[in-house]
Amino acid sequence: MDKFKVLTLVNFIIGSTALSFQVGVLYPWHHQLDGDFKELEKKHESRLQLFHDRKWEKLKEIDSKLDSLVKQLGEANNNPHREANPQVHH
């Protein structure tokens, strides 16, 4: 055989093998990875929502405590018999 025919045959075999590997292995693996990624994305979204909810609850708690403190300070300022150096108790 001519060496160009051998080279052409080897090139065809390598190309066919690569295509078979892509179709038989990589393509199904791509679908599996895509499914796993979507599942991971859903878990991440749920954890992010949980964090967001907890953050809002904490902010509401802080706001409530701040309102209570402002109310206490307002009442103390309106009281004529208050101490000269009022202390805020935690």
C-alpha positions as CSV (number, residue, x, y, z in Angstrom):
1,M,0.0,0.0,0.0
2,D,1.0,3.5,-0.6
3,K,1.9,5.4,2.6
4,F,-0.7,8.1,1.7
5,K,-3.4,5.4,1.6
6,V,-2.2,4.1,5.0
7,L,-2.2,7.6,6.4
8,T,-5.7,8.2,5.1
9,L,-6.9,4.9,6.6
10,V,-5.3,5.7,10.0
11,N,-6.9,9.2,9.9
12,F,-10.3,7.6,9.2
13,I,-9.9,5.1,12.0
14,I,-8.9,7.8,14.5
15,G,-11.7,10.1,13.4
16,S,-14.3,7.3,13.6
17,T,-13.0,6.3,17.1
18,A,-13.2,9.9,18.3
19,L,-16.7,10.3,16.9
20,S,-17.8,7.0,18.5
21,F,-16.4,8.1,21.9
22,Q,-18.2,11.4,21.7
23,V,-21.5,9.8,20.8
24,G,-21.3,6.8,23.1
25,V,-19.6,8.3,26.2
26,L,-19.5,12.1,26.2
27,Y,-23.0,12.9,25.0
28,P,-24.8,10.8,27.6
29,W,-22.4,12.0,30.3
30,H,-23.3,15.6,29.2
31,H,-27.0,14.9,29.9
32,Q,-26.1,13.4,33.3
33,L,-24.0,16.4,34.2
34,D,-26.8,18.8,33.1
35,G,-29.3,17.0,35.3
36,D,-26.9,17.1,38.3
37,F,-26.2,20.8,37.7
38,K,-30.0,21.6,37.7
39,E,-30.5,19.6,40.9
40,L,-27.6,21.5,42.5
41,E,-29.0,24.8,41.3
42,K,-32.4,24.0,43.0
43,K,-30.6,23.1,46.3
44,H,-28.7,26.4,46.1
45,E,-31.8,28.4,45.4
46,S,-33.6,26.8,48.4
47,R,-30.6,27.5,50.7
48,L,-30.4,31.1,49.4
49,Q,-34.2,31.5,50.1
50,L,-33.7,30.1,53.6
51,F,-30.8,32.5,54.3
52,H,-32.9,35.4,52.9
53,D,-35.9,34.5,55.2
54,R,-33.6,34.2,58.2
55,K,-32.0,37.6,57.4
56,W,-35.4,39.2,57.2
57,E,-36.5,37.7,60.5
58,K,-33.3,39.0,62.2
59,L,-33.9,42.5,60.7
60,K,-37.4,42.5,61.9
61,E,-36.2,41.5,65.4
62,I,-33.6,44.3,65.4
63,D,-36.2,46.8,64.2
64,S,-38.6,45.8,66.9
65,K,-35.9,46.1,69.6
66,L,-34.9,49.5,68.2
67,D,-38.5,50.7,68.3
68,S,-38.8,49.5,71.8
69,L,-35.6,51.3,72.8
70,V,-36.7,54.5,71.1
71,K,-40.0,54.4,72.9
72,Q,-38.3,53.8,76.3
73,L,-35.9,56.8,75.6
74,G,-38.8,59.0,74.6
75,E,-40.7,58.1,77.7
76,A,-37.6,58.8,79.8
77,N,-37.1,62.2,78.2
78,N,-40.7,63.2,78.9
79,N,-40.5,62.2,82.6
80,P,-39.6,65.2,84.7
81,H,-38.3,63.0,87.6
82,R,-35.7,61.2,85.5
83,E,-32.2,60.6,86.6
84,A,-29.4,63.0,85.6
85,N,-27.4,60.3,83.9
86,P,-29.9,57.6,82.6
87,Q,-28.3,54.3,81.7
88,V,-29.6,52.0,79.0
89,H,-29.9,48.4,80.3
90,H,-29.4,45.5,77.8
